[in-house]
Amino acid sequence: MDFHGSSTVILTAFICILISYVLWKTMYRKRGLPPGPTPLPLIGNLLQVRKGDMAKTLMEFGQEYGPVYTFYFGPNPVVVFWGYDAVKEALVDHGEDFIGRGKQPTVDRVFQGYGLITSEGDRWRQLRRFSLSTLRNFGLGKRSIEERIQEECQFLIEELKTYKEKPFDPAIIISKAVSNVISSVVFGQRFEYDDTRFHRMLDIFYETFELMSSTWGQIQSMVPMIMNHIPGPHQKITTLLEELNEFVAERAKINKETLDLDSPRDYIDCFLIKMQQEKDNPNSEFTWRNLVLSLNNLFFAGGETVATTLKHGFLLLLKYPDIQAKVCKEIDSVIGQNRVPNIEDRNKMPYTEAVIHEIQRFSNVIPMNAPHSATKDTVFRGYTIPKGTDVCALLTSVLGDPTHFATPHKFNPSHFLDKDGCFKRNEAFMPFSIGKRACIGEGLARTELFLFLTNILQNFILTSQTEFTEADIAPRNTGFANVPISYQMSFVSHKL
């Protein structure tokens, strides 16, 4: 091809690209969505995301554009609600309008809209109603679940004693203890800490958390049509979740083979009985696929999130031994050393309760919340958000809202204490989200955090040979989940 011919091709291509961009820009502006950074065709605002800092990027754009703005994940607009007032208005005042489940490209290839957390519409309503009822029947919110947690606390304490005060990474042992609580409800049994399959399942949880929050996972969330076909560590998420599905499916098959319709042992049995009862109902969502994926959801949400919060909590108490000492003093004063803590103690321990709340606020485990979507065309603060548009109720902007927390970037239990040292509630405390799709395991998680922490501090002083910095304890406010740094610590007995 001669020079003039090449120039013509290049010029034509440039003009086509320019026209495409102008048409795209005009089309995107005509949508009438809230303002936000200008997107590019196909990749949206991808280039404006700081490497590995999706949640932090969304926080910064909220400061620039205000409490409601639009950010493009690839070609798809996502309306972001920023700060306590906007998030509450969206999820509570407009709760029914934004009750849909938004796109989750890192996991959608596995879940495909099935399962308790990842479904929407009538499927979600059937599964949520059933799950709430069944989990309550098996102890959530009752004395029986407290007894299960107390029992697991004793197993954990005995396990920690075997380390003989030597330093080690507590991550996996904490995950095992917490996951055993939800396991006792879902599977009707706990696992021994040396069970290799159980250990592998927890490795899957942790690795999936890490990959979803990695730079690769965040880019996949924005441009899945590209990243789903590109090799990289993000591709392992699908493999890991499918392996987890195989594990829970095996457990469900064991239940199916030994099922007694008149005597359900756990969540799986109840689901299998419901499947049998509704086998002739064409609109029933009680299917094997929904069972397996709901079990996956329950384990993932009910185990690793609480365990991750505790891991953050230990790190914070290592950094601030004076705060740890105050909690231990309150435990000695209210509970003493001659009985195990119980949930009724919580009302008599304002400082401990404030510390636990601040651990949850500061660690900010799920900073971007689970994605929602508009179920109908919705007018919100003067903007029309079309049906099907994804929305992001940015929890990190609420837990760090300076109008509700005096020192939002500092670990400060005083955020939850009044001038007399009594526990003080804060309406911007919403680590479990709020509204119709708030976490169904909130009550269980709060009970676990209190009982695990008080049982451990009743028996041990937390120490480390490492001098942790402010950067070490700061949550890695990246994408899907905030996972603390790996660290070594010792559990030193303080009983006489």
C-alpha positions as semicolon CSV with decimal commas, in nm:
position;residue;x (nm);y (nm);z (nm)
1;M;0,000;0,000;0,000
2;D;0,144;0,344;-0,093
3;F;0,194;0,632;0,150
4;H;-0,119;0,821;0,044
5;G;-0,332;0,509;0,077
6;S;-0,198;0,443;0,427
7;S;-0,263;0,803;0,527
8;T;-0,621;0,777;0,403
9;V;-0,683;0,460;0,608
10;I;-0,532;0,615;0,922
11;L;-0,729;0,938;0,875
12;T;-1,053;0,747;0,816
13;A;-0,994;0,535;1,127
14;F;-0,921;0,846;1,334
15;I;-1,239;1,018;1,211
16;C;-1,445;0,705;1,289
17;I;-1,301;0,686;1,640
18;L;-1,365;1,058;1,692
19;I;-1,725;1,030;1,569
20;S;-1,780;0,722;1,789
21;Y;-1,648;0,907;2,091
22;V;-1,865;1,214;2,024
23;L;-2,174;0,994;1,976
24;W;-2,091;0,801;2,294
25;K;-2,043;1,122;2,492
26;T;-2,369;1,265;2,363
27;M;-2,556;0,943;2,439
28;Y;-2,416;0,915;2,790
29;R;-2,505;1,277;2,869
30;K;-2,862;1,229;2,745
31;R;-2,924;0,952;2,996
32;G;-3,009;1,208;3,261
33;L;-2,819;1,022;3,530
34;P;-2,643;1,205;3,815
35;P;-2,314;1,375;3,720
36;G;-1,982;1,200;3,746
37;P;-1,643;1,161;3,580
38;T;-1,662;1,138;3,199
39;P;-1,636;0,775;3,083
40;L;-1,461;0,638;2,777
41;P;-1,630;0,398;2,533
42;L;-1,624;0,031;2,643
43;I;-1,395;0,080;2,944
44;G;-1,597;0,355;3,118
45;N;-1,405;0,508;3,409
46;L;-1,154;0,224;3,436
47;L;-0,852;0,451;3,378
48;Q;-0,961;0,673;3,667
49;V;-0,941;0,392;3,922
50;R;-0,621;0,407;4,120
51;K;-0,439;0,075;4,110
52;G;-0,598;-0,158;4,363
53;D;-0,807;0,119;4,518
54;M;-1,162;0,092;4,384
55;A;-1,335;0,177;4,713
56;K;-1,096;0,464;4,783
57;T;-1,146;0,597;4,431
58;L;-1,524;0,598;4,478
59;M;-1,476;0,780;4,809
60;E;-1,270;1,052;4,641
61;F;-1,521;1,104;4,359
62;G;-1,795;1,139;4,621
63;Q;-1,602;1,428;4,771
64;E;-1,586;1,585;4,425
65;Y;-1,935;1,516;4,288
66;G;-2,142;1,492;4,604
67;P;-2,364;1,227;4,766
68;V;-2,516;1,096;4,440
69;Y;-2,304;1,049;4,129
70;T;-2,253;0,812;3,838
71;F;-1,946;0,599;3,781
72;Y;-1,912;0,374;3,476
73;F;-1,807;0,013;3,521
74;G;-1,715;-0,043;3,159
75;P;-2,015;0,061;2,949
76;N;-2,254;0,017;3,244
77;P;-2,343;0,315;3,464
78;V;-2,347;0,260;3,840
79;V;-2,514;0,522;4,055
80;V;-2,315;0,567;4,376
81;F;-2,476;0,677;4,703
82;W;-2,215;0,844;4,922
83;G;-2,247;0,931;5,292
84;Y;-2,499;0,838;5,560
85;D;-2,791;1,053;5,441
86;A;-2,784;0,934;5,079
87;V;-2,732;0,566;5,170
88;K;-3,016;0,567;5,423
89;E;-3,248;0,747;5,181
90;A;-3,170;0,494;4,907
91;L;-3,185;0,169;5,107
92;V;-3,460;0,259;5,355
93;D;-3,679;0,537;5,212
94;H;-3,646;0,388;4,860
95;G;-3,583;0,036;4,985
96;E;-3,826;-0,138;4,752
97;D;-3,701;0,061;4,451
98;F;-3,340;-0,056;4,497
99;I;-3,400;-0,409;4,623
100;G;-3,264;-0,574;4,308
101;R;-2,927;-0,749;4,309
102;G;-2,666;-0,573;4,099
103;K;-2,409;-0,735;3,876
104;Q;-2,117;-0,914;4,045
105;P;-1,892;-1,017;3,755
106;T;-1,632;-1,190;3,972
107;V;-1,888;-1,448;4,093
108;D;-2,179;-1,426;3,848
109;R;-2,037;-1,701;3,626
110;V;-2,083;-1,942;3,918
111;F;-2,400;-1,816;4,086
112;Q;-2,590;-1,692;3,777
113;G;-2,862;-1,536;3,992
114;Y;-2,920;-1,841;4,214
115;G;-2,869;-1,875;4,588
116;L;-2,980;-1,669;4,887
117;I;-2,753;-1,366;4,850
118;T;-2,705;-1,355;4,475
119;S;-3,069;-1,388;4,366
120;E;-3,344;-1,129;4,332
121;G;-3,718;-1,103;4,272
122;D;-3,947;-1,384;4,383
123;R;-3,656;-1,631;4,403
124;W;-3,481;-1,411;4,657
125;R;-3,801;-1,352;4,855
126;Q;-3,875;-1,725;4,881
127;L;-3,520;-1,811;4,984
128;R;-3,483;-1,524;5,231
129;R;-3,817;-1,592;5,401
130;F;-3,733;-1,960;5,436
131;S;-3,377;-1,894;5,555
132;L;-3,480;-1,641;5,819
133;S;-3,741;-1,878;5,958
134;T;-3,515;-2,183;5,950
135;L;-3,213;-2,013;6,105
136;R;-3,432;-1,882;6,387
137;N;-3,565;-2,233;6,447
138;F;-3,208;-2,355;6,484
139;G;-3,116;-2,098;6,741
140;L;-3,038;-1,761;6,584
141;G;-3,144;-1,502;6,835
142;K;-3,203;-1,770;7,100
143;R;-3,016;-1,916;7,394
144;S;-2,927;-2,229;7,200
145;I;-2,701;-2,046;6,953
146;E;-2,526;-1,873;7,242
147;E;-2,451;-2,215;7,390
148;R;-2,308;-2,332;7,056
149;I;-2,080;-2,029;7,039
150;Q;-1,970;-2,074;7,402
151;E;-1,889;-2,438;7,330
152;E;-1,680;-2,339;7,028
153;C;-1,503;-2,072;7,235
154;Q;-1,385;-2,342;7,474
155;F;-1,257;-2,556;7,186
156;L;-1,072;-2,249;7,055
157;I;-0,918;-2,165;7,394
158;E;-0,792;-2,520;7,436
159;E;-0,646;-2,508;7,085
160;L;-0,472;-2,175;7,153
161;K;-0,313;-2,323;7,467
162;T;-0,140;-2,587;7,254
163;Y;0,079;-2,314;7,102
164;K;0,231;-2,262;7,449
165;E;0,246;-1,883;7,409
166;K;0,467;-1,907;7,100
167;P;0,402;-1,657;6,816
168;F;0,199;-1,774;6,517
169;D;-0,041;-1,641;6,253
170;P;-0,392;-1,669;6,405
171;A;-0,580;-1,631;6,077
172;I;-0,672;-1,992;6,002
173;I;-0,753;-2,097;6,359
174;I;-0,990;-1,801;6,401
175;S;-1,159;-1,886;6,070
176;K;-1,206;-2,246;6,184
177;A;-1,368;-2,146;6,512
178;V;-1,607;-1,894;6,358
179;S;-1,701;-2,117;6,064
180;N;-1,782;-2,400;6,303
181;V;-2,069;-2,193;6,444
182;I;-2,248;-2,156;6,111
183;S;-2,151;-2,514;6,031
184;S;-2,337;-2,639;6,338
185;V;-2,653;-2,470;6,210
186;V;-2,617;-2,556;5,842
187;F;-2,461;-2,904;5,864
188;G;-2,572;-2,995;6,216
189;Q;-2,212;-3,051;6,326
190;R;-1,879;-2,884;6,388
191;F;-1,549;-2,990;6,231
192;E;-1,232;-3,082;6,414
193;Y;-0,959;-2,824;6,370
194;D;-0,731;-3,082;6,205
195;D;-0,993;-3,185;5,945
196;T;-0,814;-3,143;5,611
197;R;-1,131;-3,085;5,405
198;F;-1,247;-2,821;5,650
199;H;-0,906;-2,655;5,632
200;R;-0,923;-2,653;5,253
201;M;-1,270;-2,495;5,258
202;L;-1,143;-2,208;5,473
203;D;-0,845;-2,161;5,243
204;I;-1,098;-2,118;4,961
205;F;-1,283;-1,848;5,157
206;Y;-0,967;-1,650;5,225
207;E;-0,822;-1,682;4,876
208;T;-1,153;-1,584;4,716
209;F;-1,174;-1,274;4,940
210;E;-0,821;-1,180;4,837
211;L;-0,875;-1,235;4,464
212;M;-1,206;-1,048;4,452
213;S;-1,038;-0,748;4,615
214;S;-0,720;-0,765;4,407
215;T;-0,647;-0,533;4,116
216;W;-0,732;-0,819;3,878
217;G;-1,067;-0,876;4,048
218;Q;-1,152;-0,507;4,042
219;I;-1,075;-0,475;3,672
220;Q;-1,290;-0,783;3,608
221;S;-1,575;-0,612;3,794
222;M;-1,548;-0,316;3,558
223;V;-1,488;-0,480;3,221
224;P;-1,595;-0,847;3,249
225;M;-1,656;-0,873;2,874
226;I;-1,278;-0,838;2,835
227;M;-1,141;-0,987;3,158
228;N;-1,354;-1,304;3,142
229;H;-1,150;-1,401;2,836
230;I;-0,804;-1,296;2,958
231;P;-0,582;-1,531;3,160
232;G;-0,490;-1,415;3,507
233;P;-0,534;-1,487;3,879
234;H;-0,893;-1,358;3,867
235;Q;-0,990;-1,666;3,666
236;K;-0,922;-1,877;3,974
237;I;-1,226;-1,730;4,155
238;T;-1,459;-1,945;3,946
239;T;-1,251;-2,257;4,013
240;L;-1,245;-2,190;4,387
241;L;-1,620;-2,131;4,414
242;E;-1,695;-2,443;4,213
243;E;-1,472;-2,643;4,448
244;L;-1,665;-2,500;4,742
245;N;-1,990;-2,599;4,570
246;E;-1,862;-2,955;4,541
247;F;-1,788;-2,961;4,914
248;V;-2,132;-2,839;5,024
249;A;-2,305;-3,060;4,764
250;E;-2,133;-3,365;4,914
251;R;-2,261;-3,266;5,258
252;A;-2,612;-3,213;5,119
253;K;-2,606;-3,558;4,956
254;I;-2,516;-3,718;5,290
255;N;-2,817;-3,547;5,446
256;K;-3,041;-3,656;5,161
257;E;-2,946;-4,022;5,208
258;T;-3,021;-4,013;5,581
259;L;-3,314;-3,768;5,582
260;D;-3,595;-3,813;5,835
261;L;-3,889;-3,602;5,720
262;D;-4,023;-3,581;6,076
263;S;-3,697;-3,483;6,244
264;P;-3,489;-3,223;6,058
265;R;-3,136;-3,190;6,195
266;D;-3,019;-2,871;6,028
267;Y;-3,074;-2,614;5,752
268;I;-3,004;-2,871;5,480
269;D;-3,269;-3,110;5,609
270;C;-3,526;-2,831;5,625
271;F;-3,447;-2,729;5,267
272;L;-3,473;-3,091;5,145
273;I;-3,809;-3,127;5,318
274;K;-3,926;-2,802;5,155
275;M;-3,815;-2,939;4,817
276;Q;-4,024;-3,248;4,877
277;Q;-4,327;-3,045;4,984
278;E;-4,313;-2,820;4,677
279;K;-4,204;-3,073;4,414
280;D;-4,531;-3,018;4,221
281;N;-4,519;-2,638;4,244
282;P;-4,383;-2,500;3,913
283;N;-4,306;-2,165;4,081
284;S;-4,107;-2,312;4,366
285;E;-3,746;-2,199;4,405
286;F;-3,660;-2,489;4,634
287;T;-3,429;-2,670;4,397
288;W;-3,099;-2,852;4,437
289;R;-2,916;-2,568;4,264
290;N;-3,056;-2,308;4,502
291;L;-2,974;-2,533;4,798
292;V;-2,608;-2,572;4,704
293;L;-2,558;-2,205;4,618
294;S;-2,744;-2,087;4,931
295;L;-2,514;-2,305;5,142
296;N;-2,219;-2,149;4,963
297;N;-2,359;-1,801;5,041
298;L;-2,427;-1,880;5,406
299;F;-2,079;-2,017;5,468
300;F;-1,907;-1,736;5,283
301;A;-2,107;-1,458;5,450
302;G;-2,153;-1,623;5,789
303;G;-1,797;-1,740;5,838
304;E;-1,525;-1,537;5,675
305;T;-1,669;-1,188;5,737
306;V;-1,685;-1,238;6,115
307;A;-1,345;-1,411;6,118
308;T;-1,193;-1,124;5,919
309;T;-1,339;-0,874;6,166
310;L;-1,180;-1,063;6,457
311;K;-0,845;-1,072;6,276
312;H;-0,865;-0,694;6,236
313;G;-0,967;-0,670;6,602
314;F;-0,667;-0,864;6,734
315;L;-0,433;-0,651;6,524
316;L;-0,588;-0,332;6,664
317;L;-0,563;-0,456;7,024
318;L;-0,198;-0,543;6,964
319;K;-0,137;-0,191;6,838
320;Y;-0,322;-0,035;7,132
321;P;-0,240;-0,239;7,446
322;D;-0,395;0,031;7,668
323;I;-0,733;-0,032;7,503
324;Q;-0,683;-0,408;7,541
325;A;-0,606;-0,356;7,910
326;K;-0,927;-0,156;7,962
327;V;-1,135;-0,433;7,804
328;C;-0,963;-0,694;8,025
329;K;-1,030;-0,480;8,332
330;E;-1,399;-0,461;8,245
331;I;-1,411;-0,838;8,190
332;D;-1,254;-0,895;8,533
333;S;-1,499;-0,651;8,692
334;V;-1,821;-0,781;8,536
335;I;-1,748;-1,148;8,462
336;G;-1,444;-1,241;8,666
337;Q;-1,247;-1,561;8,613
338;N;-1,485;-1,821;8,752
339;R;-1,749;-1,837;8,478
340;V;-1,766;-1,803;8,102
341;P;-1,903;-1,483;7,946
342;N;-2,265;-1,478;7,833
343;I;-2,455;-1,245;7,609
344;E;-2,634;-1,080;7,901
345;D;-2,299;-0,942;8,013
346;R;-2,292;-0,719;7,706
347;N;-2,535;-0,467;7,858
348;K;-2,305;-0,427;8,161
349;M;-1,988;-0,377;7,957
350;P;-2,014;-0,045;7,770
351;Y;-1,642;-0,010;7,700
352;T;-1,610;-0,358;7,553
353;E;-1,921;-0,300;7,344
354;A;-1,779;0,031;7,220
355;V;-1,447;-0,136;7,127
356;I;-1,624;-0,410;6,930
357;H;-1,836;-0,155;6,744
358;E;-1,525;0,050;6,666
359;I;-1,342;-0,260;6,541
360;Q;-1,630;-0,320;6,299
361;R;-1,644;0,044;6,193
362;F;-1,272;0,086;6,148
363;S;-1,204;-0,250;5,980
364;N;-1,484;-0,180;5,731
365;V;-1,476;-0,538;5,601
366;I;-1,717;-0,496;5,306
367;P;-1,649;-0,133;5,202
368;M;-1,856;-0,122;4,883
369;N;-2,152;-0,323;5,014
370;A;-2,316;-0,589;4,799
371;P;-2,439;-0,433;4,472
372;H;-2,805;-0,337;4,435
373;S;-3,009;-0,243;4,129
374;A;-3,320;-0,041;4,053
375;T;-3,635;-0,254;4,018
376;K;-3,821;0,026;3,837
377;D;-3,758;0,373;3,696
378;T;-3,690;0,571;4,014
379;V;-3,663;0,944;4,075
380;F;-3,397;1,004;4,338
381;R;-3,300;1,357;4,438
382;G;-3,418;1,493;4,106
383;Y;-3,245;1,232;3,889
384;T;-3,422;0,949;3,705
385;I;-3,248;0,616;3,760
386;P;-3,378;0,370;3,498
387;K;-3,497;0,022;3,588
388;G;-3,209;-0,227;3,588
389;T;-2,940;0,032;3,665
390;D;-2,687;-0,089;3,919
391;V;-2,646;0,119;4,234
392;C;-2,370;0,115;4,496
393;A;-2,454;0,215;4,854
394;L;-2,096;0,289;4,959
395;L;-2,071;0,162;5,319
396;T;-1,718;0,293;5,365
397;S;-1,853;0,645;5,312
398;V;-2,101;0,589;5,596
399;L;-1,863;0,424;5,842
400;G;-1,618;0,706;5,772
401;D;-1,872;0,990;5,758
402;P;-1,710;1,286;5,945
403;T;-2,053;1,426;6,037
404;H;-2,115;1,116;6,249
405;F;-1,765;1,014;6,363
406;A;-1,528;1,273;6,512
407;T;-1,208;1,099;6,398
408;P;-1,320;0,877;6,110
409;H;-0,969;0,767;6,010
410;K;-0,856;0,684;6,364
411;F;-0,939;0,383;6,580
412;N;-1,135;0,551;6,856
413;P;-1,382;0,362;7,082
414;S;-1,506;0,699;7,209
415;H;-1,717;0,715;6,892
416;F;-1,955;0,485;7,081
417;L;-1,929;0,628;7,434
418;D;-2,103;0,929;7,587
419;K;-1,944;1,172;7,831
420;D;-2,035;0,944;8,123
421;G;-1,872;0,637;7,967
422;C;-2,203;0,473;7,878
423;F;-2,245;0,298;7,544
424;K;-2,382;0,535;7,278
425;R;-2,548;0,413;6,960
426;N;-2,461;0,581;6,631
427;E;-2,709;0,574;6,344
428;A;-2,424;0,569;6,091
429;F;-2,302;0,234;6,225
430;M;-2,411;-0,002;5,947
431;P;-2,143;-0,264;5,873
432;F;-2,427;-0,510;5,795
433;S;-2,591;-0,260;5,558
434;I;-2,952;-0,156;5,618
435;G;-3,291;-0,194;5,455
436;K;-3,463;-0,494;5,305
437;R;-3,140;-0,663;5,191
438;A;-2,943;-0,612;5,510
439;C;-2,741;-0,912;5,629
440;I;-2,970;-1,177;5,781
441;G;-2,689;-1,292;6,007
442;E;-2,638;-0,961;6,190
443;G;-2,763;-1,092;6,525
444;L;-2,545;-1,403;6,501
445;A;-2,238;-1,201;6,402
446;R;-2,276;-0,956;6,690
447;T;-2,315;-1,242;6,939
448;E;-2,008;-1,418;6,797
449;L;-1,791;-1,107;6,811
450;F;-1,878;-1,041;7,175
451;L;-1,842;-1,398;7,299
452;F;-1,525;-1,485;7,105
453;L;-1,350;-1,163;7,206
454;T;-1,447;-1,174;7,575
455;N;-1,367;-1,544;7,610
456;I;-1,023;-1,495;7,457
457;L;-0,938;-1,184;7,660
458;Q;-1,063;-1,354;7,976
459;N;-0,797;-1,619;7,923
460;F;-0,513;-1,449;7,736
461;I;-0,315;-1,131;7,695
462;L;-0,250;-1,061;7,326
463;T;0,113;-0,980;7,249
464;S;0,342;-0,956;6,947
465;Q;0,712;-0,909;6,887
466;T;0,624;-0,673;6,600
467;E;0,577;-0,300;6,652
468;F;0,277;-0,227;6,431
469;T;0,243;0,110;6,259
470;E;-0,066;0,311;6,168
471;A;-0,022;0,190;5,811
472;D;-0,020;-0,172;5,932
473;I;-0,357;-0,145;6,106
474;A;-0,528;0,073;5,845
475;P;-0,783;-0,123;5,641
476;R;-0,669;-0,189;5,287
477;N;-0,967;-0,005;5,144
478;T;-0,947;-0,169;4,803
479;G;-1,241;-0,351;4,651
480;F;-1,482;-0,620;4,767
481;A;-1,329;-0,693;5,109
482;N;-1,077;-0,542;5,348
483;V;-0,844;-0,819;5,464
484;P;-0,583;-0,730;5,730
485;I;-0,212;-0,783;5,683
486;S;-0,066;-1,118;5,786
487;Y;0,085;-1,098;6,133
488;Q;0,229;-1,313;6,411
489;M;0,105;-1,294;6,770
490;S;0,112;-1,483;7,098
491;F;-0,172;-1,570;7,335
492;V;-0,020;-1,542;7,682
493;S;-0,217;-1,688;7,970
494;H;-0,291;-1,437;8,248
495;K;-0,462;-1,674;8,486
496;L;-0,287;-1,729;8,818
